[in-house]
Amino acid sequence: MQTKKKPQIGFLGIMQELYDDMLPGITERQEKYAREVIEQLQDVADFHFPKAAKNRQDIEHIVKEFNEKDLDGIMIVMLTYGPATNIVNALRNNKLPIMLANIQPVPTVTEDWDMGDLTYNQGVHGAQDTANAILRMGIKCPIITEEWHSEEFKKFVGDWAKAVQTIKALRNMKIAQFGRMHGMYDILGDDAAFTRKIGPQINQEYIGEVYRYMETATEEEINAVIEENRKNFYIDPNLSEESHRYAARLQIGFKKFLINKGYDGFTAHFDVFKGDGRFKQIPMMAASNLMAEGYGYAAEGDAVTASLVAAGHVLIGDAHFTEMYAMDFKRNSILMSHMGEGNWKIARKDRPIKLIDRELGIGKLDNPPTIVFMAQPGPATLVSLVSLEGERYRLVVSKGEILDTEEAKYIEMPYFHFRPSTGVKACLDGWLTNGGTHHECLNLGDNTRRWKILCNLLDIEYVEV
């Protein structure tokens, strides 16, 4: 499971030694400026700033230190002009993602400026020299030119920082796969290529291991899950204590399995539970509650989308697994749902989340307790990761709005209406043309820039429809 901590970013502040004789105290002054920038950004990341880098040796030592600390990325800021040849070898040996912030201490040139002011604020031509070197080295490097105290600057740095944190998470990620639905084409791909390009390791696992962990669940552990459900949900009076406790035991089995084997998410085909012969239910409640805890999940053995949901937890938070169920041309929307799994952390706040006794023929087992909710109305972003060929991947993205609609009487699954910003017809034409899959990850809010930065750094095609 991915923890919700702030990105860890190295702050590489570059200047050069020749200004020390010309302007005594300039190093201390510019380091103070760097710390002010860091303070402005303290809400979006934890920054590591050892000192101003004034020569090649400084830069190489600091970049090496950032790599040894295994930080998420490096933000480069020109504290004054600094020749770009000083950074080349450091970047040659660097393994962390970088960005270039083209900023300066004060935003306006006034008639009172002297040579000191010009020197303190001359970072732009250092940024040009550095950006030229980065381009010629073929390194992916997001760039922003902004006033450093602006909200836009903070948002951009925050989006980049979460993107590089997600890259690190993806490279350390493990996803458990329990079977795969026969004939489902768009979930097929090259697992080895996926690990090379995106990062997650996909392992085929035995559902019997989950069963063995279920057997170790204590009454106290089961009672704790049920008590947590009572805090979070309206419990259907028709849901029997026996069924609820079994679902809790199943959830505990999955969670112990994930923790003990170091997994960040899982995907299971519903037929493996009936096929094993020992299970009474399929894990609808477990999937929803574990997603709400931050685990990646997708149905039917779709390890790619399970990885995408796990990434969505890190990149944005509270990622939700879903699919397009039906088109609604009157509302200009798409009804989003799935068999019964969903991250209830995105539920609307003015209606109760329900845990119901639910008849479900799929899986051919006993009624699985199912968490039912509608999503919070407002902006949302829907994404699908498409396996094209070999290491070629495409992220198909639709930003839009979750509509404020009335409850549907007979839908016993998480559901909501999503209206794409381009309209249902144009969105789906683009989705189908670009190979968008039928399993998706959704997050509340307009998160397109974060996904776009992530795709750019991973060299994945990004398409909005």
Number of C-alpha atoms within 10 A of each C-alpha: 22 20 12 12 10 18 22 22 24 27 25 27 24 29 24 19 13 11 18 13 9 12 13 10 11 20 22 13 12 22 19 14 18 23 15 15 19 19 14 16 20 14 11 20 21 19 22 17 18 14 19 24 27 23 18 20 13 18 22 21 13 23 23 17 14 25 18 9 12 15 21 25 27 25 21 19 25 29 33 27 23 26 20 18 13 20 22 17 13 19 20 12 12 16 16 19 25 26 20 21 23 22 23 23 20 13 12 9 10 8 5 6 10 9 10 13 14 12 16 22 21 19 24 19 15 21 27 16 16 24 19 12 18 20 11 9 12 8 15 16 17 17 18 16 13 17 18 22 17 10 13 13 19 21 14 20 22 19 23 29 30 26 31 29 25 24 25 19 22 22 15 13 23 26 26 27 25 25 20 21 17 9 8 12 9 17 20 16 18 12 17 15 16 19 17 12 17 22 20 25 20 21 15 14 15 14 19 16 13 19 20 14 19 21 12 13 17 12 10 9 14 19 14 13 19 19 11 10 19 13 10 14 17 15 21 14 10 9 17 14 11 9 17 23 17 20 25 25 26 27 26 25 21 24 23 18 20 20 12 10 11 14 22 26 30 30 25 26 19 23 18 20 23 15 11 12 10 10 18 18 22 26 23 22 26 23 31 25 21 22 28 20 16 26 29 33 34 30 25 20 25 25 32 28 28 28 31 26 31 35 27 26 26 27 26 19 19 22 29 31 29 26 21 17 14 12 18 14 11 6 15 16 24 25 17 23 22 17 16 24 28 33 28 25 21 20 20 17 13 7 12 15 20 22 23 24 20 19 13 18 9 11 18 14 18 15 20 24 30 30 29 26 27 28 26 21 19 15 19 23 21 26 25 24 25 23 22 15 10 13 18 14 21 19 22 23 26 27 25 22 22 25 19 15 11 8 12 10 6 6 12 22 22 25 26 25 25 31 24 24 17 16 18 20 15 12 22 18 11 19 20 13 10 17 17 23 21 16 22 24 27 26 24 23 16 16 20 19 14 22 21 21 23 23 20 16 18 18 16 20 15 18 17 17 21
